[in-house]
Amino acid sequence: MLLKSKDIIGLQDMSAEEINYILESSATMKELLMQNAKKMPHLQGKSIAALFYENSTRTRLSFELAAKYLGATFSNLGVSTSSVKKGETLLDTGKTIEAMGTDIIIIRHPLAGAPKFLGDNFSGSVINAGDGMHEHPTQALLDLFTIKEKFGKIKGLNVTIIGDISHSRVARSNIWGLNRLGAKVTLCSMNTMMPPQIEKMGAVITNNLEQAIKNADVIMALRIQKERLEGGLLPSDREYHKYFGISEQTLKLCRKDAFIMHPGPVNR
Protein backbone atom coordinates (compact mmCIF):
# COMPACT_ATOMS: atom_id res chain seq x y z
CA MET A 1 0.00 0.00 0.00
CA LEU A 2 1.12 3.55 -0.73
CA LEU A 3 0.08 6.66 1.18
CA LYS A 4 -2.30 8.92 -0.73
CA SER A 5 -0.21 12.04 -0.21
CA LYS A 6 3.51 12.66 -0.66
CA ASP A 7 3.36 14.66 2.61
CA ILE A 8 2.40 13.83 6.21
CA ILE A 9 0.66 17.01 7.40
CA GLY A 10 -1.90 15.61 9.85
CA LEU A 11 -4.06 12.64 10.79
CA GLN A 12 -7.31 14.47 10.07
CA ASP A 13 -7.11 13.54 6.39
CA MET A 14 -5.46 10.13 6.85
CA SER A 15 -7.54 6.97 6.52
CA ALA A 16 -7.53 4.09 9.00
CA GLU A 17 -5.84 1.95 6.33
CA GLU A 18 -3.01 4.46 5.94
CA ILE A 19 -2.52 4.77 9.70
CA ASN A 20 -2.43 1.00 10.11
CA TYR A 21 0.05 0.71 7.23
CA ILE A 22 2.40 3.09 9.04
CA LEU A 23 1.96 1.26 12.36
CA GLU A 24 2.68 -2.12 10.75
CA SER A 25 5.78 -0.72 9.03
CA SER A 26 6.89 0.75 12.36
CA ALA A 27 6.61 -2.66 14.03
CA THR A 28 8.96 -4.10 11.41
CA MET A 29 11.41 -1.21 11.84
CA LYS A 30 11.37 -1.60 15.63
CA GLU A 31 12.08 -5.32 15.32
CA LEU A 32 15.13 -4.57 13.18
CA LEU A 33 16.27 -1.82 15.55
CA MET A 34 15.99 -4.12 18.57
CA GLN A 35 18.32 -6.52 16.74
CA ASN A 36 20.86 -3.68 16.78
CA ALA A 37 20.48 -3.09 13.02
CA LYS A 38 21.31 0.61 13.17
CA LYS A 39 22.52 0.91 9.60
CA MET A 40 19.82 -0.07 7.14
CA PRO A 41 19.60 0.74 3.41
CA HIS A 42 15.92 1.72 3.23
CA LEU A 43 16.62 5.45 2.69
CA GLN A 44 20.06 5.17 1.15
CA GLY A 45 20.61 7.96 -1.36
CA LYS A 46 17.89 10.16 0.15
CA SER A 47 18.60 13.62 1.57
CA ILE A 48 16.58 14.89 4.56
CA ALA A 49 16.58 18.41 6.03
CA ALA A 50 15.15 19.41 9.42
CA LEU A 51 13.68 22.90 9.58
CA PHE A 52 12.71 23.65 13.19
CA TYR A 53 11.36 27.14 13.94
CA GLU A 54 10.57 26.04 17.52
CA ASN A 55 12.63 24.31 20.19
CA SER A 56 12.65 20.53 20.32
CA THR A 57 14.58 17.71 21.95
CA ARG A 58 12.68 14.43 21.46
CA THR A 59 11.17 15.09 18.04
CA ARG A 60 14.24 16.49 16.33
CA LEU A 61 16.61 13.87 17.74
CA SER A 62 14.14 11.06 16.90
CA PHE A 63 14.01 12.16 13.28
CA GLU A 64 17.77 12.57 13.04
CA LEU A 65 18.53 9.15 14.49
CA ALA A 66 15.83 7.46 12.39
CA ALA A 67 17.17 9.06 9.20
CA LYS A 68 20.72 7.95 9.97
CA TYR A 69 19.65 4.43 10.98
CA LEU A 70 17.86 4.10 7.62
CA GLY A 71 20.84 5.31 5.62
CA ALA A 72 19.73 8.85 4.67
CA THR A 73 21.83 12.00 4.67
CA PHE A 74 20.48 14.32 7.39
CA SER A 75 20.99 18.09 7.63
CA ASN A 76 19.77 20.16 10.56
CA LEU A 77 19.12 23.76 9.55
CA GLY A 78 19.57 26.01 12.57
CA VAL A 79 16.84 28.61 12.00
CA SER A 80 18.33 30.96 14.59
CA THR A 81 21.56 31.13 12.56
CA SER A 82 20.04 30.93 9.06
CA SER A 83 18.89 33.54 6.55
CA VAL A 84 15.47 33.42 8.22
CA LYS A 85 16.95 35.96 10.65
CA LYS A 86 17.61 38.19 7.63
CA GLY A 87 13.96 38.07 6.62
CA GLU A 88 13.99 35.06 4.31
CA THR A 89 10.45 33.72 3.82
CA LEU A 90 9.41 30.10 4.34
CA LEU A 91 8.81 29.82 0.60
CA ASP A 92 12.31 31.07 -0.21
CA THR A 93 13.85 28.77 2.38
CA GLY A 94 11.97 25.81 0.90
CA LYS A 95 13.06 26.68 -2.64
CA THR A 96 16.68 26.99 -1.50
CA ILE A 97 16.57 23.57 0.19
CA GLU A 98 14.88 22.08 -2.89
CA ALA A 99 17.59 23.47 -5.18
CA MET A 100 20.16 21.56 -3.12
CA GLY A 101 18.53 18.26 -4.07
CA THR A 102 16.74 17.59 -0.77
CA ASP A 103 14.12 14.83 -0.90
CA ILE A 104 12.35 15.35 2.44
CA ILE A 105 11.84 18.36 4.70
CA ILE A 106 10.80 17.85 8.33
CA ILE A 107 9.34 21.10 9.65
CA ARG A 108 8.21 22.39 13.03
CA HIS A 109 6.62 25.83 12.88
CA PRO A 110 4.70 28.11 15.29
CA LEU A 111 2.06 28.89 12.65
CA ALA A 112 -0.67 26.37 11.83
CA GLY A 113 -0.67 25.57 8.12
CA ALA A 114 3.03 26.24 7.51
CA PRO A 115 3.85 22.58 6.65
CA LYS A 116 0.88 22.43 4.23
CA PHE A 117 2.05 25.64 2.54
CA LEU A 118 5.59 24.28 2.26
CA GLY A 119 4.35 20.94 0.91
CA ASP A 120 2.31 22.70 -1.79
CA ASN A 121 5.47 24.49 -2.96
CA PHE A 122 8.08 21.74 -2.61
CA SER A 123 8.44 18.83 -5.03
CA GLY A 124 9.71 16.44 -2.36
CA SER A 125 7.92 15.24 0.76
CA VAL A 126 7.15 17.37 3.82
CA ILE A 127 6.62 15.86 7.27
CA ASN A 128 4.89 17.98 9.89
CA ALA A 129 6.77 17.83 13.21
CA GLY A 130 4.21 20.15 14.83
CA ASP A 131 2.54 23.30 13.53
CA GLY A 132 1.09 25.88 15.91
CA MET A 133 -1.94 24.49 17.71
CA HIS A 134 -2.95 22.42 14.68
CA GLU A 135 -1.41 18.93 14.59
CA HIS A 136 1.61 16.84 15.55
CA PRO A 137 0.95 13.70 13.48
CA THR A 138 4.21 11.83 14.10
CA GLN A 139 3.85 12.10 17.90
CA ALA A 140 0.29 10.78 17.62
CA LEU A 141 1.43 7.92 15.37
CA LEU A 142 4.01 7.02 18.01
CA ASP A 143 1.29 7.13 20.69
CA LEU A 144 -0.97 4.89 18.58
CA PHE A 145 1.91 2.48 18.00
CA THR A 146 2.63 2.34 21.74
CA ILE A 147 -1.04 1.71 22.63
CA LYS A 148 -1.40 -1.00 20.00
CA GLU A 149 1.82 -2.66 21.17
CA LYS A 150 0.53 -2.62 24.76
CA PHE A 151 -3.03 -3.85 24.15
CA GLY A 152 -2.75 -5.60 20.77
CA LYS A 153 -5.56 -3.37 19.48
CA ILE A 154 -6.95 0.15 19.56
CA LYS A 155 -10.57 -0.48 18.60
CA GLY A 156 -12.87 -0.45 21.62
CA LEU A 157 -10.36 1.06 24.06
CA ASN A 158 -11.30 3.98 26.34
CA VAL A 159 -8.63 6.68 26.10
CA THR A 160 -8.70 9.76 28.35
CA ILE A 161 -6.58 12.81 27.54
CA ILE A 162 -6.02 15.19 30.46
CA GLY A 163 -4.45 18.64 30.51
CA ASP A 164 -4.01 21.70 28.34
CA ILE A 165 -6.17 20.54 25.43
CA SER A 166 -6.54 24.05 23.97
CA HIS A 167 -2.87 24.46 23.13
CA SER A 168 -2.08 20.82 22.36
CA ARG A 169 -1.46 19.80 18.76
CA VAL A 170 -0.65 16.32 20.12
CA ALA A 171 -4.18 16.05 21.53
CA ARG A 172 -5.77 17.03 18.22
CA SER A 173 -3.77 14.51 16.21
CA ASN A 174 -4.50 11.80 18.79
CA ILE A 175 -8.24 12.52 18.70
CA TRP A 176 -8.30 12.13 14.92
CA GLY A 177 -6.15 8.98 14.96
CA LEU A 178 -7.82 7.26 17.92
CA ASN A 179 -11.30 7.88 16.54
CA ARG A 180 -10.30 6.62 13.12
CA LEU A 181 -9.08 3.35 14.65
CA GLY A 182 -12.19 2.87 16.77
CA ALA A 183 -11.25 4.06 20.26
CA LYS A 184 -13.51 6.13 22.52
CA VAL A 185 -11.82 9.42 23.46
CA THR A 186 -12.58 11.46 26.59
CA LEU A 187 -11.06 14.90 27.18
CA CYS A 188 -10.68 16.25 30.70
CA SER A 189 -9.54 19.72 31.77
CA MET A 190 -10.74 22.99 33.22
CA ASN A 191 -13.12 24.91 30.94
CA THR A 192 -10.53 27.59 30.12
CA MET A 193 -8.23 24.92 28.64
CA MET A 194 -10.88 23.21 26.53
CA PRO A 195 -11.23 24.46 22.94
CA PRO A 196 -14.76 25.49 21.91
CA GLN A 197 -16.71 22.85 19.98
CA ILE A 198 -13.91 20.27 20.18
CA GLU A 199 -16.57 17.64 20.87
CA LYS A 200 -17.33 17.87 17.12
CA MET A 201 -14.04 16.02 16.56
CA GLY A 202 -15.65 13.02 18.23
CA ALA A 203 -14.63 13.26 21.88
CA VAL A 204 -16.54 13.22 25.18
CA ILE A 205 -15.88 16.35 27.28
CA THR A 206 -15.73 16.51 31.07
CA ASN A 207 -14.04 18.53 33.83
CA ASN A 208 -14.52 15.75 36.39
CA LEU A 209 -11.21 13.89 36.71
CA GLU A 210 -12.61 10.88 38.60
CA GLN A 211 -15.32 10.40 35.99
CA ALA A 212 -12.77 10.71 33.18
CA ILE A 213 -10.31 8.11 34.45
CA LYS A 214 -12.30 5.47 36.33
CA ASN A 215 -12.95 3.29 33.25
CA ALA A 216 -10.02 4.41 31.11
CA ASP A 217 -7.72 1.84 29.53
CA VAL A 218 -5.25 4.59 28.62
CA ILE A 219 -4.67 7.89 30.42
CA MET A 220 -2.66 10.42 28.44
CA ALA A 221 -1.42 13.41 30.43
CA LEU A 222 -0.45 16.68 28.74
CA ARG A 223 1.66 19.42 30.27
CA ILE A 224 0.44 22.99 30.68
CA GLN A 225 2.04 24.85 27.77
CA LYS A 226 3.10 27.94 29.68
CA GLU A 227 4.93 29.36 26.65
CA ARG A 228 1.56 29.60 24.83
CA LEU A 229 -0.67 30.60 27.74
CA GLU A 230 -2.31 33.98 27.84
CA GLY A 231 -3.13 35.54 31.22
CA GLY A 232 -6.18 34.43 33.17
CA LEU A 233 -6.52 30.82 31.98
CA LEU A 234 -4.97 29.25 35.06
CA PRO A 235 -5.55 30.24 38.72
CA SER A 236 -2.28 28.65 39.95
CA ASP A 237 -0.13 25.58 39.34
CA ARG A 238 -1.05 24.25 42.78
CA GLU A 239 -4.79 24.57 42.21
CA TYR A 240 -4.58 23.02 38.74
CA HIS A 241 -2.59 20.07 40.10
CA LYS A 242 -5.12 19.56 42.89
CA TYR A 243 -7.98 18.96 40.44
CA PHE A 244 -6.26 17.67 37.28
CA GLY A 245 -2.75 16.51 38.21
CA ILE A 246 -1.59 12.90 37.91
CA SER A 247 -0.50 11.91 41.43
CA GLU A 248 -0.52 8.89 43.74
CA GLN A 249 -4.03 9.90 44.85
CA THR A 250 -5.16 10.12 41.22
CA LEU A 251 -3.80 6.66 40.44
CA LYS A 252 -5.91 5.15 43.23
CA LEU A 253 -9.01 6.17 41.25
CA CYS A 254 -7.83 4.35 38.11
CA ARG A 255 -8.21 0.74 37.12
CA LYS A 256 -5.23 -1.38 38.21
CA ASP A 257 -4.22 -2.07 34.61
CA ALA A 258 -4.63 1.51 33.31
CA PHE A 259 -1.76 2.56 31.04
CA ILE A 260 -0.34 6.04 31.78
CA MET A 261 1.26 7.97 28.91
CA HIS A 262 2.89 11.40 28.50
CA PRO A 263 4.46 12.93 25.36
CA GLY A 264 6.91 15.08 27.36
CA PRO A 265 8.26 17.39 28.48
CA VAL A 266 6.68 17.07 31.93
CA ASN A 267 5.60 19.79 34.39
CA ARG A 268 6.67 18.18 37.65
C-alpha positions as CSV (number, residue, x, y, z in Angstrom):
1,M,0.0,0.0,0.0
2,L,1.1,3.6,-0.7
3,L,0.1,6.7,1.2
4,K,-2.3,8.9,-0.7
5,S,-0.2,12.0,-0.2
6,K,3.5,12.7,-0.7
7,D,3.4,14.7,2.6
8,I,2.4,13.8,6.2
9,I,0.7,17.0,7.4
10,G,-1.9,15.6,9.8
11,L,-4.1,12.6,10.8
12,Q,-7.3,14.5,10.1
13,D,-7.1,13.5,6.4
14,M,-5.5,10.1,6.9
15,S,-7.5,7.0,6.5
16,A,-7.5,4.1,9.0
17,E,-5.8,2.0,6.3
18,E,-3.0,4.5,5.9
19,I,-2.5,4.8,9.7
20,N,-2.4,1.0,10.1
21,Y,0.0,0.7,7.2
22,I,2.4,3.1,9.0
23,L,2.0,1.3,12.4
24,E,2.7,-2.1,10.7
25,S,5.8,-0.7,9.0
26,S,6.9,0.7,12.4
27,A,6.6,-2.7,14.0
28,T,9.0,-4.1,11.4
29,M,11.4,-1.2,11.8
30,K,11.4,-1.6,15.6
31,E,12.1,-5.3,15.3
32,L,15.1,-4.6,13.2
33,L,16.3,-1.8,15.5
34,M,16.0,-4.1,18.6
35,Q,18.3,-6.5,16.7
36,N,20.9,-3.7,16.8
37,A,20.5,-3.1,13.0
38,K,21.3,0.6,13.2
39,K,22.5,0.9,9.6
40,M,19.8,-0.1,7.1
41,P,19.6,0.7,3.4
42,H,15.9,1.7,3.2
43,L,16.6,5.5,2.7
44,Q,20.1,5.2,1.1
45,G,20.6,8.0,-1.4
46,K,17.9,10.2,0.2
47,S,18.6,13.6,1.6
48,I,16.6,14.9,4.6
49,A,16.6,18.4,6.0
50,A,15.2,19.4,9.4
51,L,13.7,22.9,9.6
52,F,12.7,23.7,13.2
53,Y,11.4,27.1,13.9
54,E,10.6,26.0,17.5
55,N,12.6,24.3,20.2
56,S,12.7,20.5,20.3
57,T,14.6,17.7,22.0
58,R,12.7,14.4,21.5
59,T,11.2,15.1,18.0
60,R,14.2,16.5,16.3
61,L,16.6,13.9,17.7
62,S,14.1,11.1,16.9
63,F,14.0,12.2,13.3
64,E,17.8,12.6,13.0
65,L,18.5,9.1,14.5
66,A,15.8,7.5,12.4
67,A,17.2,9.1,9.2
68,K,20.7,7.9,10.0
69,Y,19.6,4.4,11.0
70,L,17.9,4.1,7.6
71,G,20.8,5.3,5.6
72,A,19.7,8.8,4.7
73,T,21.8,12.0,4.7
74,F,20.5,14.3,7.4
75,S,21.0,18.1,7.6
76,N,19.8,20.2,10.6
77,L,19.1,23.8,9.5
78,G,19.6,26.0,12.6
79,V,16.8,28.6,12.0
80,S,18.3,31.0,14.6
81,T,21.6,31.1,12.6
82,S,20.0,30.9,9.1
83,S,18.9,33.5,6.6
84,V,15.5,33.4,8.2
85,K,17.0,36.0,10.6
86,K,17.6,38.2,7.6
87,G,14.0,38.1,6.6
88,E,14.0,35.1,4.3
89,T,10.5,33.7,3.8
90,L,9.4,30.1,4.3
91,L,8.8,29.8,0.6
92,D,12.3,31.1,-0.2
93,T,13.9,28.8,2.4
94,G,12.0,25.8,0.9
95,K,13.1,26.7,-2.6
96,T,16.7,27.0,-1.5
97,I,16.6,23.6,0.2
98,E,14.9,22.1,-2.9
99,A,17.6,23.5,-5.2
100,M,20.2,21.6,-3.1
101,G,18.5,18.3,-4.1
102,T,16.7,17.6,-0.8
103,D,14.1,14.8,-0.9
104,I,12.4,15.3,2.4
105,I,11.8,18.4,4.7
106,I,10.8,17.9,8.3
107,I,9.3,21.1,9.6
108,R,8.2,22.4,13.0
109,H,6.6,25.8,12.9
110,P,4.7,28.1,15.3
111,L,2.1,28.9,12.7
112,A,-0.7,26.4,11.8
113,G,-0.7,25.6,8.1
114,A,3.0,26.2,7.5
115,P,3.9,22.6,6.7
116,K,0.9,22.4,4.2
117,F,2.1,25.6,2.5
118,L,5.6,24.3,2.3
119,G,4.4,20.9,0.9
120,D,2.3,22.7,-1.8
121,N,5.5,24.5,-3.0
122,F,8.1,21.7,-2.6
123,S,8.4,18.8,-5.0
124,G,9.7,16.4,-2.4
125,S,7.9,15.2,0.8
126,V,7.1,17.4,3.8
127,I,6.6,15.9,7.3
128,N,4.9,18.0,9.9
129,A,6.8,17.8,13.2
130,G,4.2,20.1,14.8
131,D,2.5,23.3,13.5
132,G,1.1,25.9,15.9
133,M,-1.9,24.5,17.7
134,H,-2.9,22.4,14.7
135,E,-1.4,18.9,14.6
136,H,1.6,16.8,15.6
137,P,1.0,13.7,13.5
138,T,4.2,11.8,14.1
139,Q,3.9,12.1,17.9
140,A,0.3,10.8,17.6
141,L,1.4,7.9,15.4
142,L,4.0,7.0,18.0
143,D,1.3,7.1,20.7
144,L,-1.0,4.9,18.6
145,F,1.9,2.5,18.0
146,T,2.6,2.3,21.7
147,I,-1.0,1.7,22.6
148,K,-1.4,-1.0,20.0
149,E,1.8,-2.7,21.2
150,K,0.5,-2.6,24.8
151,F,-3.0,-3.9,24.1
152,G,-2.7,-5.6,20.8
153,K,-5.6,-3.4,19.5
154,I,-7.0,0.2,19.6
155,K,-10.6,-0.5,18.6
156,G,-12.9,-0.5,21.6
157,L,-10.4,1.1,24.1
158,N,-11.3,4.0,26.3
159,V,-8.6,6.7,26.1
160,T,-8.7,9.8,28.3
161,I,-6.6,12.8,27.5
162,I,-6.0,15.2,30.5
163,G,-4.4,18.6,30.5
164,D,-4.0,21.7,28.3
165,I,-6.2,20.5,25.4
166,S,-6.5,24.0,24.0
167,H,-2.9,24.5,23.1
168,S,-2.1,20.8,22.4
169,R,-1.5,19.8,18.8
170,V,-0.6,16.3,20.1
171,A,-4.2,16.1,21.5
172,R,-5.8,17.0,18.2
173,S,-3.8,14.5,16.2
174,N,-4.5,11.8,18.8
175,I,-8.2,12.5,18.7
176,W,-8.3,12.1,14.9
177,G,-6.2,9.0,15.0
178,L,-7.8,7.3,17.9
179,N,-11.3,7.9,16.5
180,R,-10.3,6.6,13.1
181,L,-9.1,3.4,14.6
182,G,-12.2,2.9,16.8
183,A,-11.3,4.1,20.3
184,K,-13.5,6.1,22.5
185,V,-11.8,9.4,23.5
186,T,-12.6,11.5,26.6
187,L,-11.1,14.9,27.2
188,C,-10.7,16.3,30.7
189,S,-9.5,19.7,31.8
190,M,-10.7,23.0,33.2
191,N,-13.1,24.9,30.9
192,T,-10.5,27.6,30.1
193,M,-8.2,24.9,28.6
194,M,-10.9,23.2,26.5
195,P,-11.2,24.5,22.9
196,P,-14.8,25.5,21.9
197,Q,-16.7,22.8,20.0
198,I,-13.9,20.3,20.2
199,E,-16.6,17.6,20.9
200,K,-17.3,17.9,17.1
201,M,-14.0,16.0,16.6
202,G,-15.6,13.0,18.2
203,A,-14.6,13.3,21.9
204,V,-16.5,13.2,25.2
205,I,-15.9,16.4,27.3
206,T,-15.7,16.5,31.1
207,N,-14.0,18.5,33.8
208,N,-14.5,15.8,36.4
209,L,-11.2,13.9,36.7
210,E,-12.6,10.9,38.6
211,Q,-15.3,10.4,36.0
212,A,-12.8,10.7,33.2
213,I,-10.3,8.1,34.4
214,K,-12.3,5.5,36.3
215,N,-13.0,3.3,33.3
216,A,-10.0,4.4,31.1
217,D,-7.7,1.8,29.5
218,V,-5.2,4.6,28.6
219,I,-4.7,7.9,30.4
220,M,-2.7,10.4,28.4
221,A,-1.4,13.4,30.4
222,L,-0.5,16.7,28.7
223,R,1.7,19.4,30.3
224,I,0.4,23.0,30.7
225,Q,2.0,24.8,27.8
226,K,3.1,27.9,29.7
227,E,4.9,29.4,26.7
228,R,1.6,29.6,24.8
229,L,-0.7,30.6,27.7
230,E,-2.3,34.0,27.8
231,G,-3.1,35.5,31.2
232,G,-6.2,34.4,33.2
233,L,-6.5,30.8,32.0
234,L,-5.0,29.2,35.1
235,P,-5.5,30.2,38.7
236,S,-2.3,28.7,40.0
237,D,-0.1,25.6,39.3
238,R,-1.1,24.2,42.8
239,E,-4.8,24.6,42.2
240,Y,-4.6,23.0,38.7
241,H,-2.6,20.1,40.1
242,K,-5.1,19.6,42.9
243,Y,-8.0,19.0,40.4
244,F,-6.3,17.7,37.3
245,G,-2.8,16.5,38.2
246,I,-1.6,12.9,37.9
247,S,-0.5,11.9,41.4
248,E,-0.5,8.9,43.7
249,Q,-4.0,9.9,44.8
250,T,-5.2,10.1,41.2
251,L,-3.8,6.7,40.4
252,K,-5.9,5.1,43.2
253,L,-9.0,6.2,41.3
254,C,-7.8,4.3,38.1
255,R,-8.2,0.7,37.1
256,K,-5.2,-1.4,38.2
257,D,-4.2,-2.1,34.6
258,A,-4.6,1.5,33.3
259,F,-1.8,2.6,31.0
260,I,-0.3,6.0,31.8
261,M,1.3,8.0,28.9
262,H,2.9,11.4,28.5
263,P,4.5,12.9,25.4
264,G,6.9,15.1,27.4
265,P,8.3,17.4,28.5
266,V,6.7,17.1,31.9
267,N,5.6,19.8,34.4
268,R,6.7,18.2,37.7
